[in-house]
């Protein structure tokens, strides 16, 4: 009897240690590193993994959102993701973290959530109408929106070199737009509206993060945005919880987007500078094109590839031509002289 009791105590202790180790591993994502601990190459690799996870979300979304109502299914993805993030926040900060948020935190989180509803609704709807590769390319337009709105609303500096880079992106968008048949042009504008809305979402996030932890307001955003989209789907008579063959796609999208992609990116920011990680994220459309060719037999035309390449190049220039980055590049150039 005593032997069984001791074995049970040892097992309980082992399980407790495992849970403590998992919690410590999760919390380590948010702990800062010293310069000696940073591993830039690991950060770049994790950023690429984050972009790959987001590309998988786009590809899965093309399959899932065409199997039913994209608004309702999109809401379902967000609610599942919100519940996963809620569990993570509870592990880190306890159950009552929402009640500790300040009024300003709730104010800007509410604004962030309302704008996100528009961005996410357009995104899910656009995915059901536009080829996966085009979704990836058009989505990069938010980089330009962030720079322009940052200058207009947050009084961030907007330099002439960045104007040139923005014009390059607009040129790529113009080329890409003319690859759409007339009957599909609505899908282009919906995806463009989504990119603009996501740019505004990121600008709002820059303000919200001053008053609230990012994973807190993202948890609330996913839960409430998802609930609203589910209600819209229900009001339109499109509510259907019988997901059929796409049930695993819905769960996979919820896991890949806000969970794996976000965790990878948080790890990346611990090891690499944000300016460099932002540049690496521009490879996301490349992943989308490759996955679409491999799994959906979608082969972009030469004009689509040219337009997409011009967009990616413009986004890269937006980042590279920022004064802080040009100073670093000039230092590197002088080093090799």
C-alpha positions as a LaTeX table, in Angstrom:
\begin{tabular}{lrrr}
\hline
Residue & $x$ (\AA) & $y$ (\AA) & $z$ (\AA) \\
\hline
Unk1 & 0.00 & 0.00 & 0.00 \\
Unk2 & 2.79 & 2.37 & 0.99 \\
Unk3 & 4.67 & 1.49 & $-2.22$ \\
Unk4 & 1.61 & 2.35 & $-4.36$ \\
Unk5 & 1.20 & 5.61 & $-2.46$ \\
Unk6 & 4.84 & 6.58 & $-3.04$ \\
Unk7 & 4.58 & 5.70 & $-6.73$ \\
Unk8 & 1.47 & 7.89 & $-7.04$ \\
Unk9 & 3.19 & 10.79 & $-5.26$ \\
Unk10 & 6.22 & 10.44 & $-7.56$ \\
Unk11 & 3.95 & 10.41 & $-10.63$ \\
Unk12 & 2.06 & 13.51 & $-9.44$ \\
Unk13 & 5.37 & 15.26 & $-8.78$ \\
Unk14 & 6.61 & 14.36 & $-12.28$ \\
Unk15 & 3.42 & 15.68 & $-13.90$ \\
Unk16 & 3.70 & 18.90 & $-11.87$ \\
Unk17 & 7.31 & 19.34 & $-13.01$ \\
Unk18 & 6.27 & 18.78 & $-16.63$ \\
Unk19 & 3.52 & 21.41 & $-16.37$ \\
Unk20 & 5.95 & 23.83 & $-14.70$ \\
Unk21 & 8.46 & 23.23 & $-17.51$ \\
Unk22 & 5.80 & 23.85 & $-20.19$ \\
Unk23 & 4.72 & 27.05 & $-18.47$ \\
Unk24 & 8.33 & 28.24 & $-18.16$ \\
Unk25 & 8.90 & 27.50 & $-21.85$ \\
Unk26 & 5.78 & 29.50 & $-22.78$ \\
Unk27 & 6.78 & 32.44 & $-20.58$ \\
Unk28 & 10.31 & 32.43 & $-21.99$ \\
Unk29 & 8.87 & 33.80 & $-25.26$ \\
Unk30 & 8.24 & 37.13 & $-23.55$ \\
Unk31 & 11.54 & 37.43 & $-21.65$ \\
Unk32 & 14.16 & 39.77 & $-23.13$ \\
Unk33 & 17.56 & 38.43 & $-24.14$ \\
Unk34 & 20.98 & 39.97 & $-23.67$ \\
Unk35 & 23.06 & 40.75 & $-26.77$ \\
Unk36 & 25.23 & 37.70 & $-26.08$ \\
Unk37 & 22.16 & 35.44 & $-26.10$ \\
Unk38 & 20.79 & 36.74 & $-29.40$ \\
Unk39 & 21.11 & 34.50 & $-32.44$ \\
Unk40 & 20.12 & 36.55 & $-35.53$ \\
Unk41 & 20.15 & 33.59 & $-37.93$ \\
Unk42 & 17.67 & 31.77 & $-35.68$ \\
Unk43 & 15.50 & 34.90 & $-35.68$ \\
Unk44 & 15.53 & 35.06 & $-39.46$ \\
Unk45 & 14.62 & 31.37 & $-39.68$ \\
Unk46 & 11.73 & 31.78 & $-37.23$ \\
Unk47 & 10.46 & 34.78 & $-39.23$ \\
Unk48 & 10.47 & 32.65 & $-42.37$ \\
Unk49 & 8.55 & 29.93 & $-40.50$ \\
Unk50 & 6.02 & 32.54 & $-39.39$ \\
Unk51 & 5.55 & 33.65 & $-43.01$ \\
Unk52 & 5.17 & 30.02 & $-44.11$ \\
Unk53 & 2.47 & 29.46 & $-41.46$ \\
Unk54 & 0.56 & 32.52 & $-42.71$ \\
Unk55 & 0.91 & 31.28 & $-46.30$ \\
Unk56 & $-0.63$ & 27.96 & $-45.21$ \\
Unk57 & $-3.55$ & 29.90 & $-43.69$ \\
Unk58 & $-4.19$ & 31.58 & $-47.06$ \\
Unk59 & $-4.04$ & 28.27 & $-48.92$ \\
Unk60 & $-6.28$ & 26.47 & $-46.42$ \\
Unk61 & $-8.60$ & 29.48 & $-46.41$ \\
Unk62 & $-9.06$ & 29.18 & $-50.17$ \\
Unk63 & $-10.30$ & 25.61 & $-49.65$ \\
Unk64 & $-12.34$ & 26.21 & $-46.47$ \\
Unk65 & $-13.98$ & 29.50 & $-47.49$ \\
Unk66 & $-15.25$ & 28.13 & $-50.79$ \\
Unk67 & $-16.88$ & 25.16 & $-49.02$ \\
Unk68 & $-19.35$ & 27.34 & $-47.11$ \\
Unk69 & $-20.09$ & 30.90 & $-46.09$ \\
Unk70 & $-16.70$ & 32.68 & $-45.74$ \\
Unk71 & $-18.03$ & 35.15 & $-43.14$ \\
Unk72 & $-19.42$ & 32.42 & $-40.88$ \\
Unk73 & $-16.42$ & 30.10 & $-41.30$ \\
Unk74 & $-14.04$ & 33.01 & $-40.77$ \\
Unk75 & $-15.83$ & 33.83 & $-37.53$ \\
Unk76 & $-15.50$ & 30.22 & $-36.42$ \\
Unk77 & $-11.73$ & 30.27 & $-37.09$ \\
Unk78 & $-11.33$ & 33.46 & $-35.03$ \\
Unk79 & $-13.36$ & 32.19 & $-32.07$ \\
Unk80 & $-11.34$ & 28.96 & $-31.90$ \\
Unk81 & $-8.10$ & 30.95 & $-32.14$ \\
Unk82 & $-9.36$ & 33.36 & $-29.46$ \\
Unk83 & $-10.08$ & 30.49 & $-27.07$ \\
Unk84 & $-6.57$ & 29.09 & $-27.61$ \\
Unk85 & $-5.01$ & 32.50 & $-26.94$ \\
Unk86 & $-7.29$ & 32.96 & $-23.92$ \\
Unk87 & $-5.92$ & 29.74 & $-22.43$ \\
Unk88 & $-2.36$ & 30.96 & $-23.05$ \\
Unk89 & $-3.09$ & 34.34 & $-21.42$ \\
Unk90 & $-4.62$ & 32.56 & $-18.41$ \\
Unk91 & $-1.45$ & 30.48 & $-18.00$ \\
Unk92 & 0.73 & 33.59 & $-18.08$ \\
Unk93 & $-1.38$ & 36.14 & $-16.20$ \\
Unk94 & $-4.13$ & 34.22 & $-14.43$ \\
Unk95 & $-7.85$ & 34.15 & $-15.14$ \\
Unk96 & $-8.73$ & 37.71 & $-14.10$ \\
Unk97 & $-6.38$ & 39.65 & $-16.41$ \\
Unk98 & $-9.29$ & 41.26 & $-18.31$ \\
Unk99 & $-10.55$ & 42.93 & $-15.13$ \\
Unk100 & $-7.14$ & 44.53 & $-14.56$ \\
Unk101 & $-7.11$ & 46.38 & $-17.88$ \\
Unk102 & $-7.36$ & 50.17 & $-17.69$ \\
Unk103 & $-10.09$ & 52.25 & $-19.33$ \\
Unk104 & $-7.68$ & 53.44 & $-22.01$ \\
Unk105 & $-6.67$ & 49.85 & $-22.69$ \\
Unk106 & $-10.33$ & 48.90 & $-23.21$ \\
Unk107 & $-10.95$ & 52.02 & $-25.30$ \\
Unk108 & $-8.17$ & 51.33 & $-27.81$ \\
Unk109 & $-8.77$ & 47.57 & $-27.75$ \\
Unk110 & $-12.39$ & 48.26 & $-28.72$ \\
Unk111 & $-11.30$ & 50.51 & $-31.62$ \\
Unk112 & $-8.74$ & 47.89 & $-32.66$ \\
Unk113 & $-11.41$ & 45.19 & $-32.60$ \\
Unk114 & $-13.98$ & 47.17 & $-34.60$ \\
Unk115 & $-11.48$ & 47.92 & $-37.38$ \\
Unk116 & $-10.37$ & 44.28 & $-37.32$ \\
Unk117 & $-13.93$ & 43.13 & $-38.02$ \\
Unk118 & $-13.85$ & 45.02 & $-41.32$ \\
Unk119 & $-10.34$ & 43.82 & $-42.18$ \\
Unk120 & $-10.99$ & 40.16 & $-41.34$ \\
Unk121 & $-14.45$ & 40.07 & $-42.92$ \\
Unk122 & $-13.05$ & 41.42 & $-46.21$ \\
Unk123 & $-10.09$ & 39.05 & $-45.98$ \\
Unk124 & $-12.19$ & 35.88 & $-45.61$ \\
Unk125 & $-14.65$ & 37.04 & $-48.27$ \\
Unk126 & $-11.83$ & 37.97 & $-50.64$ \\
Unk127 & $-10.09$ & 34.61 & $-50.23$ \\
Unk128 & $-13.22$ & 32.88 & $-51.53$ \\
Unk129 & $-13.15$ & 35.05 & $-54.68$ \\
Unk130 & $-9.45$ & 35.47 & $-55.56$ \\
Unk131 & $-6.67$ & 33.02 & $-56.43$ \\
Unk132 & $-4.37$ & 32.23 & $-53.51$ \\
Unk133 & $-1.26$ & 33.72 & $-55.18$ \\
Unk134 & $-3.03$ & 37.04 & $-55.81$ \\
Unk135 & $-4.22$ & 37.13 & $-52.19$ \\
Unk136 & $-0.60$ & 36.92 & $-51.06$ \\
Unk137 & 0.56 & 39.68 & $-53.38$ \\
Unk138 & $-2.31$ & 42.10 & $-52.70$ \\
Unk139 & $-1.94$ & 41.62 & $-48.94$ \\
Unk140 & 1.56 & 43.16 & $-49.08$ \\
Unk141 & $-0.08$ & 46.52 & $-49.88$ \\
Unk142 & $-0.66$ & 46.99 & $-46.15$ \\
Unk143 & 3.05 & 47.81 & $-45.75$ \\
Unk144 & 2.57 & 51.01 & $-47.76$ \\
Unk145 & $-0.67$ & 51.79 & $-45.91$ \\
Unk146 & 1.14 & 51.46 & $-42.57$ \\
Unk147 & 3.88 & 53.88 & $-43.66$ \\
Unk148 & 1.42 & 56.46 & $-45.06$ \\
Unk149 & $-1.00$ & 56.28 & $-42.11$ \\
Unk150 & 1.91 & 56.32 & $-39.69$ \\
Unk151 & 2.97 & 59.65 & $-41.17$ \\
Unk152 & $-0.59$ & 61.04 & $-41.32$ \\
Unk153 & $-1.96$ & 59.87 & $-37.95$ \\
Unk154 & 1.07 & 59.20 & $-35.75$ \\
Unk155 & 3.26 & 62.02 & $-37.15$ \\
Unk156 & 5.97 & 59.54 & $-38.13$ \\
Unk157 & 8.48 & 60.81 & $-40.69$ \\
Unk158 & 7.70 & 60.01 & $-44.32$ \\
Unk159 & 10.70 & 60.60 & $-46.58$ \\
Unk160 & 10.93 & 61.18 & $-50.33$ \\
Unk161 & 12.70 & 57.86 & $-50.79$ \\
Unk162 & 9.74 & 56.10 & $-49.20$ \\
Unk163 & 7.38 & 57.95 & $-51.59$ \\
Unk164 & 9.35 & 56.41 & $-54.46$ \\
Unk165 & 9.05 & 52.94 & $-52.87$ \\
Unk166 & 5.29 & 53.44 & $-52.44$ \\
Unk167 & 4.97 & 54.35 & $-56.13$ \\
Unk168 & 6.75 & 51.09 & $-57.00$ \\
Unk169 & 4.14 & 49.18 & $-54.98$ \\
Unk170 & 1.29 & 51.07 & $-56.69$ \\
Unk171 & 2.81 & 50.15 & $-60.06$ \\
Unk172 & 2.82 & 46.48 & $-59.07$ \\
Unk173 & $-0.82$ & 46.74 & $-57.92$ \\
Unk174 & $-1.75$ & 48.31 & $-61.27$ \\
Unk175 & $-0.07$ & 45.46 & $-63.17$ \\
Unk176 & $-1.75$ & 42.86 & $-60.95$ \\
Unk177 & $-5.19$ & 44.47 & $-61.24$ \\
Unk178 & $-5.16$ & 44.07 & $-65.02$ \\
Unk179 & $-4.76$ & 40.31 & $-64.64$ \\
Unk180 & $-8.28$ & 40.09 & $-63.17$ \\
Unk181 & $-11.23$ & 39.26 & $-65.46$ \\
Unk182 & $-14.01$ & 41.85 & $-65.31$ \\
Unk183 & $-16.26$ & 39.49 & $-63.34$ \\
Unk184 & $-13.54$ & 39.00 & $-60.69$ \\
Unk185 & $-12.52$ & 42.65 & $-60.27$ \\
Unk186 & $-14.79$ & 42.89 & $-57.19$ \\
Unk187 & $-12.54$ & 40.34 & $-55.50$ \\
Unk188 & $-9.52$ & 42.58 & $-56.15$ \\
Unk189 & $-11.18$ & 45.58 & $-54.52$ \\
Unk190 & $-12.36$ & 43.52 & $-51.55$ \\
Unk191 & $-8.82$ & 42.22 & $-50.97$ \\
Unk192 & $-7.42$ & 45.73 & $-51.43$ \\
Unk193 & $-9.96$ & 47.00 & $-48.86$ \\
Unk194 & $-8.78$ & 44.24 & $-46.53$ \\
Unk195 & $-5.12$ & 45.30 & $-46.97$ \\
Unk196 & $-6.00$ & 48.95 & $-46.25$ \\
Unk197 & $-8.02$ & 47.91 & $-43.19$ \\
Unk198 & $-5.17$ & 45.73 & $-41.94$ \\
Unk199 & $-2.82$ & 48.69 & $-42.34$ \\
Unk200 & $-5.17$ & 50.74 & $-40.15$ \\
Unk201 & $-5.33$ & 47.81 & $-37.70$ \\
Unk202 & $-1.53$ & 47.86 & $-37.35$ \\
Unk203 & $-1.51$ & 51.63 & $-36.81$ \\
Unk204 & $-4.15$ & 51.22 & $-34.09$ \\
Unk205 & $-2.09$ & 48.42 & $-32.57$ \\
Unk206 & 0.89 & 50.78 & $-32.29$ \\
Unk207 & $-1.22$ & 52.98 & $-29.99$ \\
Unk208 & $-3.00$ & 50.14 & $-28.17$ \\
Unk209 & 0.29 & 48.43 & $-27.22$ \\
Unk210 & 1.12 & 51.45 & $-25.03$ \\
Unk211 & $-1.76$ & 50.57 & $-22.72$ \\
Unk212 & $-2.24$ & 46.82 & $-23.14$ \\
Unk213 & $-0.17$ & 43.68 & $-23.71$ \\
Unk214 & $-0.29$ & 42.60 & $-27.39$ \\
Unk215 & $-1.49$ & 39.05 & $-26.67$ \\
Unk216 & $-4.25$ & 40.49 & $-24.44$ \\
Unk217 & $-5.83$ & 42.74 & $-27.06$ \\
Unk218 & $-5.29$ & 40.13 & $-29.78$ \\
Unk219 & $-7.16$ & 37.58 & $-27.65$ \\
Unk220 & $-10.07$ & 39.99 & $-27.20$ \\
Unk221 & $-9.94$ & 40.94 & $-30.88$ \\
Unk222 & $-10.20$ & 37.33 & $-32.05$ \\
Unk223 & $-13.01$ & 36.42 & $-29.65$ \\
Unk224 & $-15.22$ & 39.44 & $-30.30$ \\
Unk225 & $-14.48$ & 39.76 & $-34.03$ \\
Unk226 & $-15.22$ & 36.06 & $-34.44$ \\
Unk227 & $-18.47$ & 36.37 & $-32.49$ \\
Unk228 & $-19.61$ & 39.31 & $-34.66$ \\
Unk229 & $-18.81$ & 37.46 & $-37.90$ \\
Unk230 & $-20.68$ & 34.39 & $-36.62$ \\
Unk231 & $-23.72$ & 36.60 & $-35.87$ \\
Unk232 & $-23.52$ & 38.16 & $-39.33$ \\
Unk233 & $-23.42$ & 34.68 & $-40.87$ \\
Unk234 & $-26.39$ & 33.62 & $-38.75$ \\
Unk235 & $-28.36$ & 36.79 & $-39.67$ \\
Unk236 & $-27.75$ & 36.06 & $-43.36$ \\
Unk237 & $-29.09$ & 32.55 & $-42.89$ \\
Unk238 & $-25.67$ & 31.05 & $-43.65$ \\
Unk239 & $-24.90$ & 29.59 & $-40.21$ \\
Unk240 & $-23.91$ & 25.95 & $-40.51$ \\
Unk241 & $-21.85$ & 24.13 & $-37.90$ \\
Unk242 & $-21.86$ & 20.98 & $-40.01$ \\
Unk243 & $-18.41$ & 21.60 & $-41.47$ \\
Unk244 & $-18.15$ & 18.28 & $-43.29$ \\
Unk245 & $-14.72$ & 17.55 & $-44.74$ \\
Unk246 & $-13.29$ & 21.01 & $-43.96$ \\
Unk247 & $-13.54$ & 20.72 & $-40.15$ \\
Unk248 & $-9.84$ & 20.01 & $-39.78$ \\
Unk249 & $-9.02$ & 22.94 & $-42.09$ \\
Unk250 & $-10.90$ & 25.33 & $-39.78$ \\
Unk251 & $-8.97$ & 24.07 & $-36.74$ \\
Unk252 & $-5.66$ & 24.12 & $-38.63$ \\
Unk253 & $-6.24$ & 27.74 & $-39.69$ \\
Unk254 & $-6.98$ & 28.74 & $-36.09$ \\
Unk255 & $-3.77$ & 27.05 & $-34.93$ \\
Unk256 & $-1.47$ & 28.19 & $-37.74$ \\
Unk257 & $-2.39$ & 31.87 & $-37.80$ \\
Unk258 & $-2.61$ & 33.33 & $-34.29$ \\
Unk259 & $-0.81$ & 30.49 & $-32.49$ \\
Unk260 & 2.13 & 29.04 & $-34.45$ \\
Unk261 & 2.75 & 32.07 & $-36.66$ \\
Unk262 & 2.54 & 34.46 & $-33.72$ \\
Unk263 & 4.77 & 32.34 & $-31.48$ \\
Unk264 & 7.37 & 31.99 & $-34.23$ \\
Unk265 & 7.35 & 35.75 & $-34.78$ \\
Unk266 & 7.65 & 36.53 & $-31.07$ \\
Unk267 & 10.67 & 34.23 & $-30.87$ \\
Unk268 & 12.10 & 35.93 & $-33.98$ \\
Unk269 & 11.82 & 39.40 & $-32.42$ \\
Unk270 & 13.83 & 38.18 & $-29.43$ \\
Unk271 & 16.79 & 37.34 & $-31.68$ \\
Unk272 & 16.59 & 39.77 & $-34.63$ \\
Unk273 & 15.82 & 43.45 & $-35.24$ \\
Unk274 & 12.25 & 44.29 & $-36.23$ \\
Unk275 & 13.42 & 46.10 & $-39.42$ \\
Unk276 & 15.05 & 42.89 & $-40.64$ \\
Unk277 & 12.17 & 40.61 & $-39.66$ \\
Unk278 & 9.75 & 42.97 & $-41.46$ \\
Unk279 & 11.87 & 42.62 & $-44.60$ \\
Unk280 & 11.90 & 38.81 & $-44.39$ \\
Unk281 & 8.10 & 38.66 & $-44.05$ \\
Unk282 & 7.88 & 39.95 & $-47.63$ \\
Unk283 & 8.67 & 36.40 & $-48.82$ \\
Unk284 & 5.20 & 35.27 & $-47.72$ \\
Unk285 & 3.70 & 35.61 & $-51.25$ \\
Unk286 & 6.51 & 33.39 & $-52.57$ \\
Unk287 & 5.43 & 30.66 & $-50.16$ \\
Unk288 & 1.80 & 31.16 & $-51.21$ \\
Unk289 & 2.67 & 30.80 & $-54.92$ \\
Unk290 & 4.73 & 27.65 & $-54.32$ \\
Unk291 & 2.05 & 26.04 & $-52.13$ \\
Unk292 & $-0.72$ & 26.96 & $-54.60$ \\
Unk293 & 1.26 & 25.37 & $-57.44$ \\
Unk294 & 1.98 & 22.26 & $-55.37$ \\
Unk295 & $-1.42$ & 21.61 & $-53.80$ \\
Unk296 & $-3.97$ & 23.45 & $-55.97$ \\
Unk297 & $-2.36$ & 23.36 & $-59.43$ \\
Unk298 & $-2.70$ & 27.15 & $-59.58$ \\
Unk299 & 0.03 & 28.52 & $-61.86$ \\
Unk300 & 0.28 & 32.32 & $-61.95$ \\
Unk301 & 0.72 & 33.97 & $-65.33$ \\
Unk302 & 3.86 & 35.90 & $-66.27$ \\
Unk303 & 2.00 & 39.19 & $-65.74$ \\
Unk304 & 0.88 & 38.10 & $-62.26$ \\
Unk305 & 4.43 & 37.15 & $-61.34$ \\
Unk306 & 5.79 & 40.45 & $-62.64$ \\
Unk307 & 3.15 & 42.44 & $-60.74$ \\
Unk308 & 3.76 & 40.42 & $-57.58$ \\
Unk309 & 7.54 & 40.81 & $-57.88$ \\
Unk310 & 7.19 & 44.59 & $-58.28$ \\
Unk311 & 4.95 & 44.74 & $-55.17$ \\
Unk312 & 7.43 & 42.72 & $-53.09$ \\
Unk313 & 10.33 & 44.85 & $-54.36$ \\
Unk314 & 8.44 & 48.03 & $-53.45$ \\
Unk315 & 7.67 & 46.75 & $-49.95$ \\
Unk316 & 11.32 & 45.81 & $-49.49$ \\
Unk317 & 12.33 & 49.32 & $-50.58$ \\
Unk318 & 9.87 & 50.87 & $-48.10$ \\
Unk319 & 11.80 & 49.10 & $-45.33$ \\
Unk320 & 15.33 & 49.39 & $-46.74$ \\
Unk321 & 15.00 & 53.11 & $-47.59$ \\
Unk322 & 14.01 & 54.04 & $-44.04$ \\
Unk323 & 16.71 & 56.45 & $-42.74$ \\
Unk324 & 17.82 & 54.13 & $-39.92$ \\
Unk325 & 18.27 & 51.25 & $-42.36$ \\
Unk326 & 20.03 & 53.33 & $-45.02$ \\
Unk327 & 22.50 & 54.46 & $-42.35$ \\
Unk328 & 23.23 & 50.82 & $-41.47$ \\
Unk329 & 23.55 & 49.88 & $-45.14$ \\
Unk330 & 26.00 & 52.74 & $-45.75$ \\
Unk331 & 28.07 & 51.54 & $-42.78$ \\
Unk332 & 28.15 & 48.03 & $-44.23$ \\
Unk333 & 29.11 & 49.42 & $-47.63$ \\
Unk334 & 31.98 & 51.46 & $-46.16$ \\
Unk335 & 33.16 & 48.41 & $-44.23$ \\
Unk336 & 33.70 & 46.45 & $-47.45$ \\
Unk337 & 35.42 & 49.34 & $-49.24$ \\
\hline
\end{tabular}
